[in-house]
């Protein structure tokens, strides 16, 4: 019965996350348009796009490798979707949990990006090949600061005696890292937070880091040969990765409970915290995805790589040093 309940809860959560990612995508497009003084598409336009694509025929190029070309979009969407099984939502524990959730989430997000690159390489298109190469270079660039942030938080949680496994998201939801840090540690956490927020656009493929798609340069890059259900899965993968990355940011740095603040209990406590969690995810997506992609233009691949290897990685290392000093002092 426990296994069956987890399976049913997991399926319900995955369906909810899929629908919510498309809804947030619609809000993102409206905010983006309004900031540019345009009306923008309807709120449900992402749903219309995906449903229309699901009814279209898949076209496989003659030079493509069919099994890799057709499998990559589904693998990219599935791995991004699996992240939500390990994310605590408010006061609700994750469907699946363990001592290495953060490491697994990094692998799942990375695997989703690799699957997209494989699809581009397998399409046989020159434009898609360029986009896939850019995706791999970008991933190798932002993985360093991302790993630095995760390892620094885990080490800090272990050294300060926070209850729970250092690489489990539940640890940071149960006790916010801000509550155990001194002044030096607070500045270190701020540096890590800024570093992680810099990673969000690259992890989600949004401007200024949509270098692998670049419509005006390489005609959508690694997805330029996709159509029908395969393209729908790629659209879902982009939306799910955005929502998943914002959810991880909230769990690590903004895990505060509204239910505790209002002294709620029972079902009301879990419901309020669940809704408050998604409000925080929505705000993170609007502020650090929508506004950023509207304000800045796309970077060149060498500019993005240099940014992550030097400035962002350096900031993350500075945060690690400040957290170390906080523990020592």
N, C-alpha and C positions, 0 to 999 in steps of 0.2 A: 504493500500500500504506500509506503514511503517513496519507493522508486517510482510508482505510477503517479503519485502527486507531484513529484519533482519534474517528471516528463511533461505532465499537463501544464504545470506552472511555467516551465521553460518554453513550451510552445506558445503559450499566451503572451509571455514576455517578449519573445522574438517577433510575434505579430504586432504587438504594441509598439516595439522599438522601430519596426519597419514603417508603420504608419506615421509615427511621430517624427521620424527623420524626414519624411516627405513633407509633412506639415511645416516643420521648421525650415525646410528648404523653400517652401512657398513664402513664408514670412521673410526669409533672407532676401528673396528676389524683390519683394515689395519694398522693404527698407532700402535696398540698393537702388531701386528705381526712384523712390521719393527723394533720396539724397542727391540724385542727379536731375531732380525736377521733372521726372517722368511719372506717368500713372503706373506703369508696370503691369505684370500679368495678374490674373486672378489668384487668390490664395491657394486654390486647389489645382493650379496648373501642373505642378509636378506629378500629381496623381493622374491627370489626363495624359501627360506625356508617357508615363510608364505603362498605363493601361493600353494606350494606342500601340506602343512598341511591342507589347506582349502579344498583340494580335497580328503583327507583321511577320513576314517570312525572314528567316535567317539566310543571308547571302554569304557564302564562303568563297573568298578569292581563289583563283586557280593556283596561285603560287603559295597558298597558305598550307600550314600543317593542320589538318582538320581537327584532330583530337585535342591539340594544345590550343588552337584558336577558339574552339567551342567550349572547352573546359575552363579556360582562364577567367572569364567573367563570373561564372558561377562560383568558382573557388574564391575569387576576390570578395564577392558579396557574402559568402558563407563564413569566411574567416573574420570579416569585420563584424558580422552579426553575432558571432560567438563571444565577442568581448563582453556583451551585455550580461552574459550568464555569470560573470565574475565581478560585476560592479554592484556594490551595495547601494540601494536607492532609498535615501533617507534613513529611517530606522529599520528598514526591511533588509535582512541579510541577503547575500547573493544566492542564486539558485545553486551554483557550484562554487566551492571555495576551498582553499588550501593554503599552504605556507609560502607558495611561490607565485601568487596571482599576478603580481606586477610584472614578473619576468615573462609569464605566459602571455599577458596582454601585449607586451612589447613584441613578442614573437608573432602573435596573431596579426597585429597591425603591420608589422614588417612583411609577413607572408602575403597579406592582401596587396601590398605595393609590389611585391615580387611577382605575384600572379598577373597583375596588370602589365608589368613589363614583359612577362612571358607571352601574353596575348599579343602585344605589339610586335615582338620579335617573330612570332609564329604567323603573322598576317602576310608576310612577304612584301609589305609596302615600305618604300624608302622613308616616307614621312613617319610612319609608325615606328620604324626602326630608330629614327632619330629621337622620337619621343620616349621610346623605351630606354635608350641610352641615357637620356636626361633624367628619367625617373630613377635609374640605378645610381647615377652620380649624386642626385639630390638625396636619396635615401642614405647613401654612405656618408653624406655630409651632416645631416641632422641627427643621425643615430648616436654620434659622440656626445653632444650636449644632452640628449634624451637619456642616455645611459648614465651620464654623470649625475643628472637630477635624481634618478631612481636610486642609484647606489648611495648617494649622499643622504637622502631621506631615510633609507633603510639603515644605514650606519648610525645616523642620529637617533632613530627610534630604538635601536639596540642599546646604544651607550647610555641613553637617558632612562632606560627601563620601562618604556611604554609597553603596556600589556598587549600580548599578541605577537604573531610572527612579523618580523621587520618587512617582509616582502608581501604582506597581505593588506589589501585595501581596507579590510575591516578594522585593522589597527588604527588607521588614520581617521576613520569615521568615528570610532569609539572615543578617541582622545585626540583632538586637533593638535598638530605639531606646534602651533603658535602658543599653546598653553604651557608648554614645557621649555620653551626657548627664552633665553635672556635677551638683553639688548643686542649683543653681538650675533646671537643666533637668529634674532628677528631680521636683521639686515641680511644674513645669509639666506634665510628662507625667502625674503623678497627677491634676492638675486636669482635663486632657483626658480621662483615663480615666473619672473620675467623671461628667463631662459626657456622655460617650458611653453610659455605663451608664444615665443618666437617660433617654436617648433610646430605649433598648431597649424598655421597656413600651409607649411610644407607637407605635413602628415595628411592633410585633408585635400591637397591639390587646389587650393584657392589662391587668388591674386594676393600678394605679389609673387607667389611660388607656384603658379599654374604653368610652369615652364615646360612640363612634359606634354601639355595639351596645346597651349599657345595657338589659338584659332587663327590669328592674323599672320603667323609665321609658318606653322607646319600643319595647318588644317585639322586641328584637334589631335594631332600627334598619334599617340598609341591607340586611340579608339577610332581613327579616321575610317577604317575599313569595316567597322562593326555596324550592324543593323538588327532590327527585329528584337527577339527575346534576349540575345546576347548584349545588345546595346542597353536594353532595359536593366539588365543585371549590373552593367557597369555604372549606370546612373544611380542604381540603388547602392552600389558599393561606395561611391563618392559621398552620398548622403549619410550612409551609416558610419563611415569613417569620421565624418565631421561630428556627428552626434556622439560617437563613442569617445573621441578624443576630448571633447568638452566635458563629458561625464567623468572621465578620469581626472581632469583638472579640478573639477568640483570636489570629487572624493578626496583628493590629496590636500587641497589647500582651502576649500570652502565647505567643510563638512558640518557646519553648525546646525543644530536642531531647533526648529521653530516650535515643535511640540513641547520640548522641555521649557522653553521660554514662556509659553502660555500655560504651563502646568497641566497639560492634557494627559489623558491616560486611555488605555484600551484601544479600540478601533480608531477613534478620533485622532489619537497620537500618531499612529502609523500612517493614516490617510493624509494628515496635514504635512507630515515630514516627507511623504512620497511626492505630494504636489509641490512642496517647497523645493525639493531636490530638482525637479524638472524646471521650475522657474529659474533657479540658479544656472542650470545648464543653458536655458534659453538666453539669459543675460550674457553669459560667457560667449555664446555663439554670436550674438548680435554685436557685442563690443569688440571682440577680438577676431572675428571672422568677417562679418558684414561691413563694419565701419572700416576695418583695415583694407579690405579688398576694394572698397569704394574710394578710399583716400589715396592709395599708392598705386603706381603702375608696376607692371611685371618686371622682375629683375632678369638679367642674363644669367645663364647657368654658372658661369665662372664667378659672378658677383654673389650669387646665392651660396655657392660652395665656400667661397672665402668668408662670407658672413658667418656661416655656421662653424667653420673650422677655427676661426680666430676670435671674433667678437662674442658670439653666443657661447661657444665652448669656454672661452676665457671667463665670461661672466659666471657660467656654471661652476667652473673651478674656483672662482673667488667665493661663491656661495659655499662650496665644500670647505674651503679654508676657514671661513667665518664660523661655520657650524662646528668645526674641529676646535677652534679657539673657545667657543662657547662651552663645549663639554670640558675642555682642559681647565678653563678658568672657573 
